């Protein structure tokens, strides 16, 4: 990985989802602009706020897809990440920061 680039995996994040009321929303349903969560697989040496294993929130329209070893990944710039959910934060905090 170079500079501030972050490689994320969307595995298990795509497809149909459920609303709060239990209604199944198919993957093809068109709703307003929706952000997506993904798991960080690798991060460049200049990426300061993410590490492999974190989950990040990003805009799926601002992405570059790449295939590595027959698996699909998304390549992002760190500045395109809206939020990070990390297990490594201090005790007593939420583990989510914007």
PDB file as gemmi writes it, atoms N, CA and C in Angstrom:
CRYST1    1.000    1.000    1.000  90.00  90.00  90.00 P 1                      
ATOM      1  N   UNK A   1       0.846  -1.165   0.000  1.00  0.00           N  
ATOM      2  CA  UNK A   1       0.000   0.000   0.000  1.00  0.00           C  
ATOM      3  C   UNK A   1       0.896   1.235   0.000  1.00  0.00           C  
ATOM      4  N   UNK A   2       0.480   2.239  -0.712  1.00  0.00           N  
ATOM      5  CA  UNK A   2       1.252   3.461  -0.814  1.00  0.00           C  
ATOM      6  C   UNK A   2       0.546   4.622  -0.123  1.00  0.00           C  
ATOM      7  N   UNK A   3       1.325   5.485   0.468  1.00  0.00           N  
ATOM      8  CA  UNK A   3       0.885   6.749   1.050  1.00  0.00           C  
ATOM      9  C   UNK A   3      -0.294   6.570   2.002  1.00  0.00           C  
ATOM     10  N   UNK A   4      -1.394   7.265   1.755  1.00  0.00           N  
ATOM     11  CA  UNK A   4      -2.531   7.227   2.671  1.00  0.00           C  
ATOM     12  C   UNK A   4      -3.645   6.303   2.178  1.00  0.00           C  
ATOM     13  N   UNK A   5      -3.313   5.370   1.329  1.00  0.00           N  
ATOM     14  CA  UNK A   5      -4.329   4.466   0.776  1.00  0.00           C  
ATOM     15  C   UNK A   5      -4.701   3.394   1.794  1.00  0.00           C  
ATOM     16  N   UNK A   6      -5.970   2.978   1.726  1.00  0.00           N  
ATOM     17  CA  UNK A   6      -6.500   1.956   2.621  1.00  0.00           C  
ATOM     18  C   UNK A   6      -7.220   0.922   1.767  1.00  0.00           C  
ATOM     19  N   UNK A   7      -6.897  -0.342   1.949  1.00  0.00           N  
ATOM     20  CA  UNK A   7      -7.543  -1.443   1.234  1.00  0.00           C  
ATOM     21  C   UNK A   7      -8.578  -2.054   2.162  1.00  0.00           C  
ATOM     22  N   UNK A   8      -9.834  -2.096   1.711  1.00  0.00           N  
ATOM     23  CA  UNK A   8     -10.908  -2.616   2.551  1.00  0.00           C  
ATOM     24  C   UNK A   8     -11.645  -3.740   1.846  1.00  0.00           C  
ATOM     25  N   UNK A   9     -12.250  -4.602   2.648  1.00  0.00           N  
ATOM     26  CA  UNK A   9     -13.019  -5.728   2.140  1.00  0.00           C  
ATOM     27  C   UNK A   9     -14.484  -5.512   2.468  1.00  0.00           C  
ATOM     28  N   UNK A  10     -15.332  -5.635   1.458  1.00  0.00           N  
ATOM     29  CA  UNK A  10     -16.778  -5.492   1.637  1.00  0.00           C  
ATOM     30  C   UNK A  10     -17.457  -6.825   1.918  1.00  0.00           C  
ATOM     31  N   UNK A  11     -16.705  -7.865   2.124  1.00  0.00           N  
ATOM     32  CA  UNK A  11     -17.241  -9.196   2.305  1.00  0.00           C  
ATOM     33  C   UNK A  11     -18.277  -9.216   3.427  1.00  0.00           C  
ATOM     34  N   UNK A  12     -19.453  -9.687   3.113  1.00  0.00           N  
ATOM     35  CA  UNK A  12     -20.526  -9.758   4.092  1.00  0.00           C  
ATOM     36  C   UNK A  12     -21.269  -8.446   4.275  1.00  0.00           C  
ATOM     37  N   UNK A  13     -20.853  -7.379   3.622  1.00  0.00           N  
ATOM     38  CA  UNK A  13     -21.487  -6.081   3.792  1.00  0.00           C  
ATOM     39  C   UNK A  13     -22.488  -5.771   2.686  1.00  0.00           C  
ATOM     40  N   UNK A  14     -22.410  -6.460   1.570  1.00  0.00           N  
ATOM     41  CA  UNK A  14     -23.296  -6.163   0.453  1.00  0.00           C  
ATOM     42  C   UNK A  14     -24.505  -7.094   0.468  1.00  0.00           C  
ATOM     43  N   UNK A  15     -25.440  -6.849  -0.408  1.00  0.00           N  
ATOM     44  CA  UNK A  15     -26.618  -7.699  -0.506  1.00  0.00           C  
ATOM     45  C   UNK A  15     -27.794  -7.088   0.210  1.00  0.00           C  
ATOM     46  N   UNK A  16     -28.776  -7.924   0.476  1.00  0.00           N  
ATOM     47  CA  UNK A  16     -29.985  -7.401   1.090  1.00  0.00           C  
ATOM     48  C   UNK A  16     -29.743  -7.097   2.565  1.00  0.00           C  
ATOM     49  N   UNK A  17     -30.574  -6.223   3.110  1.00  0.00           N  
ATOM     50  CA  UNK A  17     -30.461  -5.832   4.514  1.00  0.00           C  
ATOM     51  C   UNK A  17     -31.862  -5.729   5.102  1.00  0.00           C  
ATOM     52  N   UNK A  18     -31.939  -5.580   6.405  1.00  0.00           N  
ATOM     53  CA  UNK A  18     -33.231  -5.470   7.087  1.00  0.00           C  
ATOM     54  C   UNK A  18     -33.373  -4.080   7.693  1.00  0.00           C  
ATOM     55  N   UNK A  19     -34.583  -3.569   7.616  1.00  0.00           N  
ATOM     56  CA  UNK A  19     -34.879  -2.286   8.255  1.00  0.00           C  
ATOM     57  C   UNK A  19     -35.068  -2.525   9.752  1.00  0.00           C  
ATOM     58  N   UNK A  20     -35.200  -1.445  10.503  1.00  0.00           N  
ATOM     59  CA  UNK A  20     -35.421  -1.564  11.942  1.00  0.00           C  
ATOM     60  C   UNK A  20     -36.711  -2.301  12.270  1.00  0.00           C  
ATOM     61  N   UNK A  21     -37.685  -2.244  11.379  1.00  0.00           N  
ATOM     62  CA  UNK A  21     -38.962  -2.926  11.580  1.00  0.00           C  
ATOM     63  C   UNK A  21     -38.983  -4.359  11.081  1.00  0.00           C  
ATOM     64  N   UNK A  22     -37.847  -4.841  10.538  1.00  0.00           N  
ATOM     65  CA  UNK A  22     -37.761  -6.219  10.074  1.00  0.00           C  
ATOM     66  C   UNK A  22     -38.077  -6.420   8.614  1.00  0.00           C  
ATOM     67  N   UNK A  23     -38.301  -5.352   7.871  1.00  0.00           N  
ATOM     68  CA  UNK A  23     -38.600  -5.469   6.439  1.00  0.00           C  
ATOM     69  C   UNK A  23     -37.303  -5.727   5.683  1.00  0.00           C  
ATOM     70  N   UNK A  24     -37.310  -6.720   4.795  1.00  0.00           N  
ATOM     71  CA  UNK A  24     -36.132  -7.045   3.994  1.00  0.00           C  
ATOM     72  C   UNK A  24     -36.039  -6.079   2.820  1.00  0.00           C  
ATOM     73  N   UNK A  25     -34.885  -5.416   2.685  1.00  0.00           N  
ATOM     74  CA  UNK A  25     -34.653  -4.478   1.590  1.00  0.00           C  
ATOM     75  C   UNK A  25     -33.655  -5.130   0.647  1.00  0.00           C  
ATOM     76  N   UNK A  26     -34.051  -5.428  -0.601  1.00  0.00           N  
ATOM     77  CA  UNK A  26     -33.142  -6.097  -1.532  1.00  0.00           C  
ATOM     78  C   UNK A  26     -31.958  -5.204  -1.918  1.00  0.00           C  
ATOM     79  N   UNK A  27     -30.878  -5.829  -2.368  1.00  0.00           N  
ATOM     80  CA  UNK A  27     -29.669  -5.102  -2.755  1.00  0.00           C  
ATOM     81  C   UNK A  27     -29.919  -4.177  -3.935  1.00  0.00           C  
ATOM     82  N   UNK A  28     -30.923  -4.486  -4.745  1.00  0.00           N  
ATOM     83  CA  UNK A  28     -31.206  -3.675  -5.926  1.00  0.00           C  
ATOM     84  C   UNK A  28     -32.085  -2.469  -5.622  1.00  0.00           C  
ATOM     85  N   UNK A  29     -32.585  -2.354  -4.403  1.00  0.00           N  
ATOM     86  CA  UNK A  29     -33.451  -1.226  -4.044  1.00  0.00           C  
ATOM     87  C   UNK A  29     -32.653   0.069  -4.075  1.00  0.00           C  
ATOM     88  N   UNK A  30     -33.260   1.080  -4.650  1.00  0.00           N  
ATOM     89  CA  UNK A  30     -32.604   2.374  -4.756  1.00  0.00           C  
ATOM     90  C   UNK A  30     -33.105   3.279  -3.641  1.00  0.00           C  
ATOM     91  N   UNK A  31     -32.221   3.616  -2.732  1.00  0.00           N  
ATOM     92  CA  UNK A  31     -32.543   4.566  -1.672  1.00  0.00           C  
ATOM     93  C   UNK A  31     -31.596   5.732  -1.813  1.00  0.00           C  
ATOM     94  N   UNK A  32     -31.777   6.756  -1.031  1.00  0.00           N  
ATOM     95  CA  UNK A  32     -30.896   7.920  -1.088  1.00  0.00           C  
ATOM     96  C   UNK A  32     -29.442   7.527  -0.886  1.00  0.00           C  
ATOM     97  N   UNK A  33     -28.608   8.521  -0.869  1.00  0.00           N  
ATOM     98  CA  UNK A  33     -27.174   8.272  -0.708  1.00  0.00           C  
ATOM     99  C   UNK A  33     -26.931   7.551   0.612  1.00  0.00           C  
ATOM    100  N   UNK A  34     -26.327   6.385   0.552  1.00  0.00           N  
ATOM    101  CA  UNK A  34     -26.119   5.545   1.724  1.00  0.00           C  
ATOM    102  C   UNK A  34     -24.643   5.217   1.854  1.00  0.00           C  
ATOM    103  N   UNK A  35     -24.102   5.388   3.046  1.00  0.00           N  
ATOM    104  CA  UNK A  35     -22.715   5.045   3.308  1.00  0.00           C  
ATOM    105  C   UNK A  35     -22.610   3.559   3.605  1.00  0.00           C  
ATOM    106  N   UNK A  36     -21.409   3.002   3.487  1.00  0.00           N  
ATOM    107  CA  UNK A  36     -21.206   1.565   3.686  1.00  0.00           C  
ATOM    108  C   UNK A  36     -20.070   1.322   4.680  1.00  0.00           C  
ATOM    109  N   UNK A  37     -20.155   0.214   5.399  1.00  0.00           N  
ATOM    110  CA  UNK A  37     -19.099  -0.214   6.313  1.00  0.00           C  
ATOM    111  C   UNK A  37     -18.250  -1.272   5.622  1.00  0.00           C  
ATOM    112  N   UNK A  38     -16.953  -1.280   5.915  1.00  0.00           N  
ATOM    113  CA  UNK A  38     -16.049  -2.290   5.371  1.00  0.00           C  
ATOM    114  C   UNK A  38     -14.920  -2.527   6.366  1.00  0.00           C  
ATOM    115  N   UNK A  39     -14.282  -3.682   6.264  1.00  0.00           N  
ATOM    116  CA  UNK A  39     -13.159  -4.037   7.142  1.00  0.00           C  
ATOM    117  C   UNK A  39     -11.840  -3.661   6.473  1.00  0.00           C  
ATOM    118  N   UNK A  40     -10.956  -3.030   7.225  1.00  0.00           N  
ATOM    119  CA  UNK A  40      -9.642  -2.647   6.701  1.00  0.00           C  
ATOM    120  C   UNK A  40      -8.755  -3.880   6.630  1.00  0.00           C  
ATOM    121  N   UNK A  41      -8.186  -4.115   5.443  1.00  0.00           N  
ATOM    122  CA  UNK A  41      -7.299  -5.250   5.215  1.00  0.00           C  
ATOM    123  C   UNK A  41      -5.840  -4.802   5.280  1.00  0.00           C  
ATOM    124  N   UNK A  42      -5.546  -3.623   4.727  1.00  0.00           N  
ATOM    125  CA  UNK A  42      -4.185  -3.087   4.722  1.00  0.00           C  
ATOM    126  C   UNK A  42      -4.252  -1.570   4.672  1.00  0.00           C  
ATOM    127  N   UNK A  43      -3.204  -0.918   5.195  1.00  0.00           N  
ATOM    128  CA  UNK A  43      -3.143   0.542   5.184  1.00  0.00           C  
ATOM    129  C   UNK A  43      -1.734   0.976   4.829  1.00  0.00           C  
ATOM    130  N   UNK A  44      -1.633   2.073   4.087  1.00  0.00           N  
ATOM    131  CA  UNK A  44      -0.334   2.611   3.699  1.00  0.00           C  
ATOM    132  C   UNK A  44       0.401   3.189   4.899  1.00  0.00           C  
ATOM    133  N   UNK A  45       1.703   3.469   4.751  1.00  0.00           N  
ATOM    134  CA  UNK A  45       2.510   3.944   5.865  1.00  0.00           C  
ATOM    135  C   UNK A  45       2.143   5.345   6.355  1.00  0.00           C  
ATOM    136  N   UNK A  46       1.448   6.128   5.555  1.00  0.00           N  
ATOM    137  CA  UNK A  46       1.081   7.488   5.953  1.00  0.00           C  
ATOM    138  C   UNK A  46      -0.334   7.535   6.544  1.00  0.00           C  
ATOM    139  N   UNK A  47      -1.087   6.470   6.446  1.00  0.00           N  
ATOM    140  CA  UNK A  47      -2.434   6.420   7.027  1.00  0.00           C  
ATOM    141  C   UNK A  47      -2.292   6.450   8.544  1.00  0.00           C  
ATOM    142  N   UNK A  48      -2.825   7.492   9.177  1.00  0.00           N  
ATOM    143  CA  UNK A  48      -2.592   7.704  10.601  1.00  0.00           C  
ATOM    144  C   UNK A  48      -3.703   7.195  11.504  1.00  0.00           C  
ATOM    145  N   UNK A  49      -4.922   7.098  11.004  1.00  0.00           N  
ATOM    146  CA  UNK A  49      -6.046   6.824  11.884  1.00  0.00           C  
ATOM    147  C   UNK A  49      -6.668   5.442  11.730  1.00  0.00           C  
ATOM    148  N   UNK A  50      -6.178   4.650  10.808  1.00  0.00           N  
ATOM    149  CA  UNK A  50      -6.745   3.314  10.607  1.00  0.00           C  
ATOM    150  C   UNK A  50      -5.641   2.265  10.641  1.00  0.00           C  
ATOM    151  N   UNK A  51      -6.033   1.090  11.058  1.00  0.00           N  
ATOM    152  CA  UNK A  51      -5.134  -0.061  11.086  1.00  0.00           C  
ATOM    153  C   UNK A  51      -5.901  -1.277  10.581  1.00  0.00           C  
ATOM    154  N   UNK A  52      -5.196  -2.285  10.092  1.00  0.00           N  
ATOM    155  CA  UNK A  52      -5.896  -3.507   9.682  1.00  0.00           C  
ATOM    156  C   UNK A  52      -6.719  -4.065  10.843  1.00  0.00           C  
ATOM    157  N   UNK A  53      -7.936  -4.468  10.527  1.00  0.00           N  
ATOM    158  CA  UNK A  53      -8.852  -4.979  11.536  1.00  0.00           C  
ATOM    159  C   UNK A  53      -9.923  -3.976  11.928  1.00  0.00           C  
ATOM    160  N   UNK A  54      -9.708  -2.687  11.673  1.00  0.00           N  
ATOM    161  CA  UNK A  54     -10.716  -1.667  11.954  1.00  0.00           C  
ATOM    162  C   UNK A  54     -11.852  -1.788  10.945  1.00  0.00           C  
ATOM    163  N   UNK A  55     -13.001  -1.213  11.275  1.00  0.00           N  
ATOM    164  CA  UNK A  55     -14.104  -1.086  10.320  1.00  0.00           C  
ATOM    165  C   UNK A  55     -14.243   0.391   9.999  1.00  0.00           C  
ATOM    166  N   UNK A  56     -14.446   0.696   8.732  1.00  0.00           N  
ATOM    167  CA  UNK A  56     -14.534   2.090   8.306  1.00  0.00           C  
ATOM    168  C   UNK A  56     -15.852   2.341   7.571  1.00  0.00           C  
ATOM    169  N   UNK A  57     -16.317   3.576   7.673  1.00  0.00           N  
ATOM    170  CA  UNK A  57     -17.537   4.023   7.010  1.00  0.00           C  
ATOM    171  C   UNK A  57     -17.131   4.938   5.861  1.00  0.00           C  
ATOM    172  N   UNK A  58     -17.624   4.648   4.650  1.00  0.00           N  
ATOM    173  CA  UNK A  58     -17.232   5.424   3.480  1.00  0.00           C  
ATOM    174  C   UNK A  58     -18.385   5.497   2.489  1.00  0.00           C  
ATOM    175  N   UNK A  59     -18.243   6.388   1.520  1.00  0.00           N  
ATOM    176  CA  UNK A  59     -19.237   6.553   0.471  1.00  0.00           C  
ATOM    177  C   UNK A  59     -18.930   5.553  -0.648  1.00  0.00           C  
ATOM    178  N   UNK A  60     -19.807   4.595  -0.926  1.00  0.00           N  
ATOM    179  CA  UNK A  60     -19.524   3.581  -1.942  1.00  0.00           C  
ATOM    180  C   UNK A  60     -19.375   4.131  -3.357  1.00  0.00           C  
ATOM    181  N   UNK A  61     -19.837   5.352  -3.603  1.00  0.00           N  
ATOM    182  CA  UNK A  61     -19.688   5.926  -4.938  1.00  0.00           C  
ATOM    183  C   UNK A  61     -18.290   6.483  -5.182  1.00  0.00           C  
ATOM    184  N   UNK A  62     -17.548   6.797  -4.126  1.00  0.00           N  
ATOM    185  CA  UNK A  62     -16.185   7.333  -4.247  1.00  0.00           C  
ATOM    186  C   UNK A  62     -15.175   6.232  -3.961  1.00  0.00           C  
ATOM    187  N   UNK A  63     -15.090   5.260  -4.834  1.00  0.00           N  
ATOM    188  CA  UNK A  63     -14.202   4.132  -4.565  1.00  0.00           C  
ATOM    189  C   UNK A  63     -13.583   3.598  -5.841  1.00  0.00           C  
ATOM    190  N   UNK A  64     -12.510   2.859  -5.674  1.00  0.00           N  
ATOM    191  CA  UNK A  64     -11.860   2.157  -6.781  1.00  0.00           C  
ATOM    192  C   UNK A  64     -11.805   0.684  -6.390  1.00  0.00           C  
ATOM    193  N   UNK A  65     -12.345  -0.173  -7.219  1.00  0.00           N  
ATOM    194  CA  UNK A  65     -12.361  -1.610  -6.925  1.00  0.00           C  
ATOM    195  C   UNK A  65     -11.146  -2.282  -7.535  1.00  0.00           C  
ATOM    196  N   UNK A  66     -10.638  -3.295  -6.833  1.00  0.00           N  
ATOM    197  CA  UNK A  66      -9.486  -4.051  -7.303  1.00  0.00           C  
ATOM    198  C   UNK A  66      -9.685  -5.521  -6.931  1.00  0.00           C  
ATOM    199  N   UNK A  67      -9.197  -6.410  -7.783  1.00  0.00           N  
ATOM    200  CA  UNK A  67      -9.296  -7.838  -7.515  1.00  0.00           C  
ATOM    201  C   UNK A  67      -7.900  -8.366  -7.197  1.00  0.00           C  
ATOM    202  N   UNK A  68      -7.763  -9.012  -6.050  1.00  0.00           N  
ATOM    203  CA  UNK A  68      -6.488  -9.588  -5.622  1.00  0.00           C  
ATOM    204  C   UNK A  68      -6.756 -11.023  -5.202  1.00  0.00           C  
ATOM    205  N   UNK A  69      -6.097 -11.956  -5.851  1.00  0.00           N  
ATOM    206  CA  UNK A  69      -6.283 -13.365  -5.510  1.00  0.00           C  
ATOM    207  C   UNK A  69      -7.725 -13.818  -5.603  1.00  0.00           C  
ATOM    208  N   UNK A  70      -8.433 -13.419  -6.636  1.00  0.00           N  
ATOM    209  CA  UNK A  70      -9.826 -13.795  -6.901  1.00  0.00           C  
ATOM    210  C   UNK A  70     -10.803 -13.236  -5.866  1.00  0.00           C  
ATOM    211  N   UNK A  71     -10.378 -12.255  -5.060  1.00  0.00           N  
ATOM    212  CA  UNK A  71     -11.262 -11.586  -4.112  1.00  0.00           C  
ATOM    213  C   UNK A  71     -11.340 -10.114  -4.476  1.00  0.00           C  
ATOM    214  N   UNK A  72     -12.513  -9.529  -4.321  1.00  0.00           N  
ATOM    215  CA  UNK A  72     -12.708  -8.114  -4.634  1.00  0.00           C  
ATOM    216  C   UNK A  72     -12.485  -7.257  -3.396  1.00  0.00           C  
ATOM    217  N   UNK A  73     -11.758  -6.162  -3.583  1.00  0.00           N  
ATOM    218  CA  UNK A  73     -11.478  -5.205  -2.523  1.00  0.00           C  
ATOM    219  C   UNK A  73     -11.770  -3.808  -3.040  1.00  0.00           C  
ATOM    220  N   UNK A  74     -11.822  -2.852  -2.122  1.00  0.00           N  
ATOM    221  CA  UNK A  74     -12.017  -1.448  -2.469  1.00  0.00           C  
ATOM    222  C   UNK A  74     -10.799  -0.685  -1.961  1.00  0.00           C  
ATOM    223  N   UNK A  75     -10.280   0.195  -2.808  1.00  0.00           N  
ATOM    224  CA  UNK A  75      -9.123   1.020  -2.462  1.00  0.00           C  
ATOM    225  C   UNK A  75      -9.620   2.440  -2.207  1.00  0.00           C  
ATOM    226  N   UNK A  76      -9.328   2.963  -1.018  1.00  0.00           N  
ATOM    227  CA  UNK A  76      -9.787   4.288  -0.609  1.00  0.00           C  
ATOM    228  C   UNK A  76      -8.610   5.157  -0.194  1.00  0.00           C  
ATOM    229  N   UNK A  77      -8.804   6.449  -0.204  1.00  0.00           N  
ATOM    230  CA  UNK A  77      -7.868   7.370   0.435  1.00  0.00           C  
ATOM    231  C   UNK A  77      -8.357   7.562   1.866  1.00  0.00           C  
ATOM    232  N   UNK A  78      -7.442   7.777   2.774  1.00  0.00           N  
ATOM    233  CA  UNK A  78      -7.840   7.948   4.170  1.00  0.00           C  
ATOM    234  C   UNK A  78      -8.804   9.122   4.337  1.00  0.00           C  
ATOM    235  N   UNK A  79      -8.638  10.160   3.547  1.00  0.00           N  
ATOM    236  CA  UNK A  79      -9.516  11.334   3.677  1.00  0.00           C  
ATOM    237  C   UNK A  79     -10.949  11.040   3.227  1.00  0.00           C  
ATOM    238  N   UNK A  80     -11.181   9.952   2.491  1.00  0.00           N  
ATOM    239  CA  UNK A  80     -12.521   9.587   2.048  1.00  0.00           C  
ATOM    240  C   UNK A  80     -13.282   8.763   3.082  1.00  0.00           C  
ATOM    241  N   UNK A  81     -12.650   8.467   4.206  1.00  0.00           N  
ATOM    242  CA  UNK A  81     -13.277   7.687   5.277  1.00  0.00           C  
ATOM    243  C   UNK A  81     -14.017   8.640   6.209  1.00  0.00           C  
ATOM    244  N   UNK A  82     -15.282   8.335   6.487  1.00  0.00           N  
ATOM    245  CA  UNK A  82     -16.116   9.197   7.321  1.00  0.00           C  
ATOM    246  C   UNK A  82     -16.029   8.856   8.808  1.00  0.00           C  
ATOM    247  N   UNK A  83     -15.821   7.580   9.145  1.00  0.00           N  
ATOM    248  CA  UNK A  83     -15.752   7.161  10.547  1.00  0.00           C  
ATOM    249  C   UNK A  83     -14.960   5.867  10.641  1.00  0.00           C  
ATOM    250  N   UNK A  84     -14.403   5.615  11.829  1.00  0.00           N  
ATOM    251  CA  UNK A  84     -13.635   4.398  12.087  1.00  0.00           C  
ATOM    252  C   UNK A  84     -14.178   3.756  13.354  1.00  0.00           C  
ATOM    253  N   UNK A  85     -14.440   2.463  13.302  1.00  0.00           N  
ATOM    254  CA  UNK A  85     -14.823   1.686  14.485  1.00  0.00           C  
ATOM    255  C   UNK A  85     -13.651   0.771  14.794  1.00  0.00           C  
ATOM    256  N   UNK A  86     -13.048   0.959  15.976  1.00  0.00           N  
ATOM    257  CA  UNK A  86     -11.827   0.225  16.308  1.00  0.00           C  
ATOM    258  C   UNK A  86     -11.954  -0.436  17.675  1.00  0.00           C  
ATOM    259  N   UNK A  87     -11.365  -1.604  17.819  1.00  0.00           N  
ATOM    260  CA  UNK A  87     -11.327  -2.316  19.096  1.00  0.00           C  
ATOM    261  C   UNK A  87     -10.164  -1.850  19.961  1.00  0.00           C  
ATOM    262  N   UNK A  88      -9.212  -1.117  19.399  1.00  0.00           N  
ATOM    263  CA  UNK A  88      -7.973  -0.789  20.081  1.00  0.00           C  
ATOM    264  C   UNK A  88      -8.034   0.466  20.942  1.00  0.00           C  
ATOM    265  N   UNK A  89      -9.176   1.116  21.062  1.00  0.00           N  
ATOM    266  CA  UNK A  89      -9.282   2.358  21.823  1.00  0.00           C  
ATOM    267  C   UNK A  89      -9.285   2.087  23.322  1.00  0.00           C  
ATOM    268  N   UNK A  90      -9.075   3.136  24.101  1.00  0.00           N  
ATOM    269  CA  UNK A  90      -9.026   3.016  25.561  1.00  0.00           C  
ATOM    270  C   UNK A  90     -10.354   2.539  26.120  1.00  0.00           C  
ATOM    271  N   UNK A  91     -10.261   1.881  27.270  1.00  0.00           N  
ATOM    272  CA  UNK A  91     -11.468   1.390  27.920  1.00  0.00           C  
ATOM    273  C   UNK A  91     -12.318   2.572  28.381  1.00  0.00           C  
ATOM    274  N   UNK A  92     -13.605   2.449  28.264  1.00  0.00           N  
ATOM    275  CA  UNK A  92     -14.499   3.523  28.658  1.00  0.00           C  
ATOM    276  C   UNK A  92     -14.954   4.361  27.479  1.00  0.00           C  
ATOM    277  N   UNK A  93     -14.322   4.229  26.317  1.00  0.00           N  
ATOM    278  CA  UNK A  93     -14.786   4.951  25.139  1.00  0.00           C  
ATOM    279  C   UNK A  93     -15.628   4.035  24.265  1.00  0.00           C  
ATOM    280  N   UNK A  94     -16.272   4.632  23.296  1.00  0.00           N  
ATOM    281  CA  UNK A  94     -17.218   3.879  22.473  1.00  0.00           C  
ATOM    282  C   UNK A  94     -16.527   3.014  21.428  1.00  0.00           C  
ATOM    283  N   UNK A  95     -15.311   3.386  21.023  1.00  0.00           N  
ATOM    284  CA  UNK A  95     -14.645   2.646  19.959  1.00  0.00           C  
ATOM    285  C   UNK A  95     -14.987   3.172  18.595  1.00  0.00           C  
ATOM    286  N   UNK A  96     -15.796   4.224  18.543  1.00  0.00           N  
ATOM    287  CA  UNK A  96     -16.179   4.831  17.272  1.00  0.00           C  
ATOM    288  C   UNK A  96     -15.785   6.293  17.313  1.00  0.00           C  
ATOM    289  N   UNK A  97     -15.038   6.727  16.312  1.00  0.00           N  
ATOM    290  CA  UNK A  97     -14.690   8.132  16.258  1.00  0.00           C  
ATOM    291  C   UNK A  97     -14.841   8.641  14.855  1.00  0.00           C  
ATOM    292  N   UNK A  98     -15.145   9.917  14.721  1.00  0.00           N  
ATOM    293  CA  UNK A  98     -15.395  10.548  13.431  1.00  0.00           C  
ATOM    294  C   UNK A  98     -14.267  11.481  13.087  1.00  0.00           C  
TER     295      UNK A  98                                                      
END                                                                             
